[in-house]
Amino acid sequence: MTVVVSGFEPFGGDATNPSWETAQLLAERGEELVGDRVVAVRLPVTFAGAWPALDAVVREHDPEVVVALGLAGGDGRVRLERVAVNVRDARIPDNAGAQPVDVPVVPGAPVGHWSTLPLKASLVAVREAGVPVEVSGTAGTYVCNDVFYALMHHWGSVPGRRAGFVHVPDAGAVPVEDQVTAVAAVVRQALLGAPEPRVAAGTES
Ligand code: PCA
């Protein structure tokens, strides 16, 4: 079986992006960490270019599982994203200078798409691996949500395929090694087709 894991180039003035470092390490150690071939792809932080770059690799490798990664600062937890929304609303320009506001990712398409990763099984597995993790209700409205929405809309909603998005924190909060451990656990659960345990992970607001 083949797994595609994507990460992003740096953005917003940062020199590195741990999502790409994590994806790369997973590809180097795929056999050891998940027991299958992992292909890594580095995506541009541009609305125009990110999904086409991932789409090309998915078409080439015909994977069973696709996990897209991106950086989200915040509270130092790995975030398993639950839902992608069909909107672009960029607070800062992307790396090509584009700043779309309140336009759809895919015109005429549904408001949202669910992740098809086993989120709760993954939550339990990542916790057991000792890495701080949560289920997140929003992947934002920037390039990460954009790729997540396009991935689910064009590829990931077909039965038998597993796809979704995981936000990783700064490497200062969770070291890249631990990010690799966490994402490997998610990929293993996805490959297993693990049943979802009844574990509450929502929020009140
Ligand atoms: N994080 C941004 C885009 C690229 C990345 O790593 C986001 O969360 O949208």
py3Dmol code that shows the C-alpha trace and the ligand (Angstrom):
import py3Dmol

protein = """\
ATOM      1  CA  MET A   1       0.000   0.000   0.000  1.00  0.00           C
ATOM      2  CA  THR A   2       1.101   3.542  -0.608  1.00  0.00           C
ATOM      3  CA  VAL A   3       0.656   6.597   1.569  1.00  0.00           C
ATOM      4  CA  VAL A   4       1.121  10.191   0.436  1.00  0.00           C
ATOM      5  CA  VAL A   5       2.012  12.756   3.106  1.00  0.00           C
ATOM      6  CA  SER A   6       2.283  16.402   2.139  1.00  0.00           C
ATOM      7  CA  GLY A   7       3.923  19.322   3.969  1.00  0.00           C
ATOM      8  CA  PHE A   8       4.225  22.999   3.161  1.00  0.00           C
ATOM      9  CA  GLU A   9       7.079  25.332   2.325  1.00  0.00           C
ATOM     10  CA  PRO A  10       7.698  28.153   4.858  1.00  0.00           C
ATOM     11  CA  PHE A  11       5.334  31.135   4.905  1.00  0.00           C
ATOM     12  CA  GLY A  12       4.635  34.306   6.845  1.00  0.00           C
ATOM     13  CA  GLY A  13       8.335  35.158   7.231  1.00  0.00           C
ATOM     14  CA  ASP A  14       9.394  31.841   8.838  1.00  0.00           C
ATOM     15  CA  ALA A  15      12.611  30.152   7.690  1.00  0.00           C
ATOM     16  CA  THR A  16      11.295  26.589   7.998  1.00  0.00           C
ATOM     17  CA  ASN A  17       7.999  24.744   8.192  1.00  0.00           C
ATOM     18  CA  PRO A  18       7.907  21.679  10.475  1.00  0.00           C
ATOM     19  CA  SER A  19       5.076  20.179   8.401  1.00  0.00           C
ATOM     20  CA  TRP A  20       7.544  19.566   5.572  1.00  0.00           C
ATOM     21  CA  GLU A  21      10.294  18.294   7.878  1.00  0.00           C
ATOM     22  CA  THR A  22       7.811  15.846   9.364  1.00  0.00           C
ATOM     23  CA  ALA A  23       6.571  14.684   5.953  1.00  0.00           C
ATOM     24  CA  GLN A  24      10.135  14.166   4.753  1.00  0.00           C
ATOM     25  CA  LEU A  25      11.153  12.116   7.794  1.00  0.00           C
ATOM     26  CA  LEU A  26       8.044   9.981   7.432  1.00  0.00           C
ATOM     27  CA  ALA A  27       8.941   9.247   3.822  1.00  0.00           C
ATOM     28  CA  GLU A  28      12.509   8.327   4.790  1.00  0.00           C
ATOM     29  CA  ARG A  29      11.305   5.990   7.526  1.00  0.00           C
ATOM     30  CA  GLY A  30       7.970   4.841   6.101  1.00  0.00           C
ATOM     31  CA  GLU A  31       8.688   1.103   6.108  1.00  0.00           C
ATOM     32  CA  GLU A  32       9.903   1.240   9.700  1.00  0.00           C
ATOM     33  CA  LEU A  33       7.206   3.564  11.078  1.00  0.00           C
ATOM     34  CA  VAL A  34       4.056   2.552   9.206  1.00  0.00           C
ATOM     35  CA  GLY A  35       5.083  -0.631   7.377  1.00  0.00           C
ATOM     36  CA  ASP A  36       4.339   0.807   3.948  1.00  0.00           C
ATOM     37  CA  ARG A  37       5.789   3.137   1.360  1.00  0.00           C
ATOM     38  CA  VAL A  38       5.360   6.810   2.215  1.00  0.00           C
ATOM     39  CA  VAL A  39       5.754   9.404  -0.522  1.00  0.00           C
ATOM     40  CA  ALA A  40       6.323  12.998   0.643  1.00  0.00           C
ATOM     41  CA  VAL A  41       5.474  16.104  -1.338  1.00  0.00           C
ATOM     42  CA  ARG A  42       6.273  19.730  -0.488  1.00  0.00           C
ATOM     43  CA  LEU A  43       3.483  22.101  -1.416  1.00  0.00           C
ATOM     44  CA  PRO A  44       3.733  25.832  -2.149  1.00  0.00           C
ATOM     45  CA  VAL A  45       1.799  28.112   0.206  1.00  0.00           C
ATOM     46  CA  THR A  46      -0.312  29.455  -2.650  1.00  0.00           C
ATOM     47  CA  PHE A  47      -4.003  29.088  -3.309  1.00  0.00           C
ATOM     48  CA  ALA A  48      -3.285  28.532  -6.995  1.00  0.00           C
ATOM     49  CA  GLY A  49      -0.510  25.989  -6.633  1.00  0.00           C
ATOM     50  CA  ALA A  50      -1.005  23.870  -3.518  1.00  0.00           C
ATOM     51  CA  TRP A  51      -3.776  21.504  -4.600  1.00  0.00           C
ATOM     52  CA  PRO A  52      -2.436  21.033  -8.163  1.00  0.00           C
ATOM     53  CA  ALA A  53       0.930  19.978  -6.678  1.00  0.00           C
ATOM     54  CA  LEU A  54      -0.713  17.435  -4.356  1.00  0.00           C
ATOM     55  CA  ASP A  55      -3.116  16.270  -7.071  1.00  0.00           C
ATOM     56  CA  ALA A  56      -0.194  15.488  -9.416  1.00  0.00           C
ATOM     57  CA  VAL A  57       1.516  13.278  -6.810  1.00  0.00           C
ATOM     58  CA  VAL A  58      -1.727  11.518  -5.882  1.00  0.00           C
ATOM     59  CA  ARG A  59      -2.394  10.751  -9.558  1.00  0.00           C
ATOM     60  CA  GLU A  60       1.153   9.445 -10.017  1.00  0.00           C
ATOM     61  CA  HIS A  61       1.211   7.165  -6.966  1.00  0.00           C
ATOM     62  CA  ASP A  62      -2.453   6.116  -6.583  1.00  0.00           C
ATOM     63  CA  PRO A  63      -2.237   5.859  -2.754  1.00  0.00           C
ATOM     64  CA  GLU A  64      -4.674   4.282  -0.286  1.00  0.00           C
ATOM     65  CA  VAL A  65      -4.180   7.034   2.283  1.00  0.00           C
ATOM     66  CA  VAL A  66      -3.372  10.752   1.937  1.00  0.00           C
ATOM     67  CA  VAL A  67      -2.543  12.877   4.978  1.00  0.00           C
ATOM     68  CA  ALA A  68      -1.875  16.553   4.340  1.00  0.00           C
ATOM     69  CA  LEU A  69       0.102  18.435   7.001  1.00  0.00           C
ATOM     70  CA  GLY A  70       0.430  22.127   7.756  1.00  0.00           C
ATOM     71  CA  LEU A  71       1.755  24.354  10.516  1.00  0.00           C
ATOM     72  CA  ALA A  72      -0.560  26.037  12.996  1.00  0.00           C
ATOM     73  CA  GLY A  73       1.066  27.833  15.935  1.00  0.00           C
ATOM     74  CA  GLY A  74      -1.419  27.938  18.790  1.00  0.00           C
ATOM     75  CA  ASP A  75      -1.545  25.766  21.856  1.00  0.00           C
ATOM     76  CA  GLY A  76       1.195  23.252  21.187  1.00  0.00           C
ATOM     77  CA  ARG A  77      -0.984  20.318  20.234  1.00  0.00           C
ATOM     78  CA  VAL A  78      -1.205  18.235  17.101  1.00  0.00           C
ATOM     79  CA  ARG A  79      -4.635  19.016  15.634  1.00  0.00           C
ATOM     80  CA  LEU A  80      -6.632  16.335  13.859  1.00  0.00           C
ATOM     81  CA  GLU A  81      -8.889  18.391  11.597  1.00  0.00           C
ATOM     82  CA  ARG A  82     -12.496  17.247  11.465  1.00  0.00           C
ATOM     83  CA  VAL A  83     -13.946  19.283   8.591  1.00  0.00           C
ATOM     84  CA  ALA A  84     -12.853  21.365   5.605  1.00  0.00           C
ATOM     85  CA  VAL A  85     -14.978  24.384   4.651  1.00  0.00           C
ATOM     86  CA  ASN A  86     -15.591  25.770   1.180  1.00  0.00           C
ATOM     87  CA  VAL A  87     -14.231  29.256   1.724  1.00  0.00           C
ATOM     88  CA  ARG A  88     -11.042  31.219   1.178  1.00  0.00           C
ATOM     89  CA  ASP A  89     -10.580  34.182   3.528  1.00  0.00           C
ATOM     90  CA  ALA A  90      -6.902  35.102   3.749  1.00  0.00           C
ATOM     91  CA  ARG A  91      -5.747  37.361   6.607  1.00  0.00           C
ATOM     92  CA  ILE A  92      -2.267  37.535   5.027  1.00  0.00           C
ATOM     93  CA  PRO A  93      -1.266  37.218   1.362  1.00  0.00           C
ATOM     94  CA  ASP A  94      -0.084  33.789   0.230  1.00  0.00           C
ATOM     95  CA  ASN A  95       3.473  33.244  -1.049  1.00  0.00           C
ATOM     96  CA  ALA A  96       2.401  34.441  -4.529  1.00  0.00           C
ATOM     97  CA  GLY A  97       0.798  37.616  -3.138  1.00  0.00           C
ATOM     98  CA  ALA A  98      -2.790  36.430  -3.563  1.00  0.00           C
ATOM     99  CA  GLN A  99      -5.251  37.349  -0.810  1.00  0.00           C
ATOM    100  CA  PRO A 100      -8.727  36.016  -1.624  1.00  0.00           C
ATOM    101  CA  VAL A 101     -11.524  37.124   0.711  1.00  0.00           C
ATOM    102  CA  ASP A 102     -14.843  35.287   0.997  1.00  0.00           C
ATOM    103  CA  VAL A 103     -14.642  33.258  -2.185  1.00  0.00           C
ATOM    104  CA  PRO A 104     -15.271  29.505  -2.436  1.00  0.00           C
ATOM    105  CA  VAL A 105     -12.528  26.910  -2.808  1.00  0.00           C
ATOM    106  CA  VAL A 106     -14.709  25.079  -5.348  1.00  0.00           C
ATOM    107  CA  PRO A 107     -17.581  27.205  -6.713  1.00  0.00           C
ATOM    108  CA  GLY A 108     -20.971  25.550  -6.354  1.00  0.00           C
ATOM    109  CA  ALA A 109     -19.642  22.729  -4.168  1.00  0.00           C
ATOM    110  CA  PRO A 110     -20.972  21.795  -0.684  1.00  0.00           C
ATOM    111  CA  VAL A 111     -20.215  23.971   2.331  1.00  0.00           C
ATOM    112  CA  GLY A 112     -18.009  21.335   3.928  1.00  0.00           C
ATOM    113  CA  HIS A 113     -16.350  17.931   3.652  1.00  0.00           C
ATOM    114  CA  TRP A 114     -15.559  15.600   6.542  1.00  0.00           C
ATOM    115  CA  SER A 115     -12.136  14.092   7.057  1.00  0.00           C
ATOM    116  CA  THR A 116     -12.220  10.369   6.297  1.00  0.00           C
ATOM    117  CA  LEU A 117      -9.336   9.614   8.660  1.00  0.00           C
ATOM    118  CA  PRO A 118     -10.310   7.649  11.789  1.00  0.00           C
ATOM    119  CA  LEU A 119     -10.083  10.714  14.031  1.00  0.00           C
ATOM    120  CA  LYS A 120     -10.974   9.187  17.378  1.00  0.00           C
ATOM    121  CA  ALA A 121      -8.866   6.058  16.885  1.00  0.00           C
ATOM    122  CA  SER A 122      -6.039   8.389  15.892  1.00  0.00           C
ATOM    123  CA  LEU A 123      -6.623  10.609  18.921  1.00  0.00           C
ATOM    124  CA  VAL A 124      -6.278   7.630  21.237  1.00  0.00           C
ATOM    125  CA  ALA A 125      -3.213   6.300  19.399  1.00  0.00           C
ATOM    126  CA  VAL A 126      -1.394   9.650  19.410  1.00  0.00           C
ATOM    127  CA  ARG A 127      -2.194  10.158  23.100  1.00  0.00           C
ATOM    128  CA  GLU A 128      -0.829   6.697  23.851  1.00  0.00           C
ATOM    129  CA  ALA A 129       2.338   7.671  21.989  1.00  0.00           C
ATOM    130  CA  GLY A 130       2.662  10.558  24.464  1.00  0.00           C
ATOM    131  CA  VAL A 131       2.204  13.478  22.064  1.00  0.00           C
ATOM    132  CA  PRO A 132      -0.264  16.309  22.901  1.00  0.00           C
ATOM    133  CA  VAL A 133      -3.204  16.052  20.472  1.00  0.00           C
ATOM    134  CA  GLU A 134      -6.761  17.241  19.935  1.00  0.00           C
ATOM    135  CA  VAL A 135      -9.590  17.011  17.432  1.00  0.00           C
ATOM    136  CA  SER A 136     -10.027  20.438  15.839  1.00  0.00           C
ATOM    137  CA  GLY A 137     -13.237  21.919  14.482  1.00  0.00           C
ATOM    138  CA  THR A 138     -11.600  24.268  12.008  1.00  0.00           C
ATOM    139  CA  ALA A 139      -8.538  24.192   9.799  1.00  0.00           C
ATOM    140  CA  GLY A 140      -8.926  27.942   9.207  1.00  0.00           C
ATOM    141  CA  THR A 141      -9.660  29.607   5.881  1.00  0.00           C
ATOM    142  CA  TYR A 142      -6.145  29.886   4.467  1.00  0.00           C
ATOM    143  CA  VAL A 143      -4.101  27.589   2.224  1.00  0.00           C
ATOM    144  CA  CYS A 144      -4.249  24.588   4.582  1.00  0.00           C
ATOM    145  CA  ASN A 145      -8.039  24.514   4.608  1.00  0.00           C
ATOM    146  CA  ASP A 146      -7.928  25.053   0.859  1.00  0.00           C
ATOM    147  CA  VAL A 147      -5.835  21.951   0.217  1.00  0.00           C
ATOM    148  CA  PHE A 148      -7.897  19.969   2.743  1.00  0.00           C
ATOM    149  CA  TYR A 149     -11.163  20.946   1.024  1.00  0.00           C
ATOM    150  CA  ALA A 150      -9.847  20.242  -2.479  1.00  0.00           C
ATOM    151  CA  LEU A 151      -8.380  16.897  -1.357  1.00  0.00           C
ATOM    152  CA  MET A 152     -11.663  15.751   0.135  1.00  0.00           C
ATOM    153  CA  HIS A 153     -13.750  17.121  -2.734  1.00  0.00           C
ATOM    154  CA  HIS A 154     -11.703  15.710  -5.606  1.00  0.00           C
ATOM    155  CA  TRP A 155     -10.217  12.564  -4.114  1.00  0.00           C
ATOM    156  CA  GLY A 156     -10.900  11.648  -0.511  1.00  0.00           C
ATOM    157  CA  SER A 157     -14.644  11.136  -0.406  1.00  0.00           C
ATOM    158  CA  VAL A 158     -14.587   7.944  -2.488  1.00  0.00           C
ATOM    159  CA  PRO A 159     -15.343   4.839  -0.342  1.00  0.00           C
ATOM    160  CA  GLY A 160     -12.202   2.892   0.505  1.00  0.00           C
ATOM    161  CA  ARG A 161      -9.986   5.952   0.424  1.00  0.00           C
ATOM    162  CA  ARG A 162      -8.811   7.667   3.587  1.00  0.00           C
ATOM    163  CA  ALA A 163      -7.769  11.286   3.543  1.00  0.00           C
ATOM    164  CA  GLY A 164      -7.556  14.247   5.830  1.00  0.00           C
ATOM    165  CA  PHE A 165      -5.556  17.043   7.326  1.00  0.00           C
ATOM    166  CA  VAL A 166      -3.378  17.321  10.412  1.00  0.00           C
ATOM    167  CA  HIS A 167      -2.036  20.639  11.723  1.00  0.00           C
ATOM    168  CA  VAL A 168       1.279  20.403  13.556  1.00  0.00           C
ATOM    169  CA  PRO A 169       2.504  22.988  16.077  1.00  0.00           C
ATOM    170  CA  ASP A 170       5.800  24.865  16.119  1.00  0.00           C
ATOM    171  CA  ALA A 171       8.815  22.602  16.519  1.00  0.00           C
ATOM    172  CA  GLY A 172       9.632  24.565  19.682  1.00  0.00           C
ATOM    173  CA  ALA A 173       6.385  23.352  21.278  1.00  0.00           C
ATOM    174  CA  VAL A 174       6.393  19.790  19.921  1.00  0.00           C
ATOM    175  CA  PRO A 175       9.737  18.593  18.485  1.00  0.00           C
ATOM    176  CA  VAL A 176       9.684  17.331  14.908  1.00  0.00           C
ATOM    177  CA  GLU A 177      10.561  13.814  16.133  1.00  0.00           C
ATOM    178  CA  ASP A 178       7.335  13.797  18.184  1.00  0.00           C
ATOM    179  CA  GLN A 179       5.382  15.201  15.259  1.00  0.00           C
ATOM    180  CA  VAL A 180       6.671  12.282  13.168  1.00  0.00           C
ATOM    181  CA  THR A 181       5.596   9.842  15.905  1.00  0.00           C
ATOM    182  CA  ALA A 182       2.121  11.402  15.975  1.00  0.00           C
ATOM    183  CA  VAL A 183       1.545  11.448  12.234  1.00  0.00           C
ATOM    184  CA  ALA A 184       2.869   7.890  11.892  1.00  0.00           C
ATOM    185  CA  ALA A 185       0.254   6.807  14.453  1.00  0.00           C
ATOM    186  CA  VAL A 186      -2.483   8.521  12.437  1.00  0.00           C
ATOM    187  CA  VAL A 187      -1.316   6.853   9.230  1.00  0.00           C
ATOM    188  CA  ARG A 188      -1.222   3.421  10.905  1.00  0.00           C
ATOM    189  CA  GLN A 189      -4.800   3.841  12.130  1.00  0.00           C
ATOM    190  CA  ALA A 190      -5.899   4.908   8.652  1.00  0.00           C
ATOM    191  CA  LEU A 191      -4.212   1.902   7.027  1.00  0.00           C
ATOM    192  CA  LEU A 192      -5.811  -0.409   9.576  1.00  0.00           C
ATOM    193  CA  GLY A 193      -9.240   1.021   8.793  1.00  0.00           C
ATOM    194  CA  ALA A 194      -9.585   1.196  12.563  1.00  0.00           C
ATOM    195  CA  PRO A 195     -13.122   1.379  13.994  1.00  0.00           C
ATOM    196  CA  GLU A 196     -13.894   4.607  15.808  1.00  0.00           C
ATOM    197  CA  PRO A 197     -13.986   4.304  19.624  1.00  0.00           C
ATOM    198  CA  ARG A 198     -16.636   6.371  21.423  1.00  0.00           C
ATOM    199  CA  VAL A 199     -14.378   9.076  22.821  1.00  0.00           C
ATOM    200  CA  ALA A 200     -15.650  12.613  23.350  1.00  0.00           C
ATOM    201  CA  ALA A 201     -13.344  15.261  21.939  1.00  0.00           C
ATOM    202  CA  GLY A 202     -15.577  18.217  21.160  1.00  0.00           C
ATOM    203  CA  THR A 203     -15.628  21.696  22.617  1.00  0.00           C
ATOM    204  CA  GLU A 204     -18.375  23.917  24.076  1.00  0.00           C
ATOM    205  CA  SER A 205     -17.480  26.934  21.966  1.00  0.00           C
TER     206      SER A 205
END
"""
ligand_1 = """\
9
PCA
N 0.041 26.540 7.417
C -0.852 27.471 6.754
C -0.529 27.357 5.294
C 0.736 26.600 5.197
C 0.970 26.060 6.545
O 1.880 25.294 6.864
C -2.309 27.224 7.112
O -2.584 26.723 8.207
O -3.186 27.559 6.310
"""
view = py3Dmol.view(width=600, height=400)
view.addModel(protein, "pdb")
view.setStyle({"model": 0}, {"cartoon": {"style": "trace"}})
view.addModel(ligand_1, "xyz")
view.setStyle({"model": 1}, {"stick": {}})
view.zoomTo()
view.show()
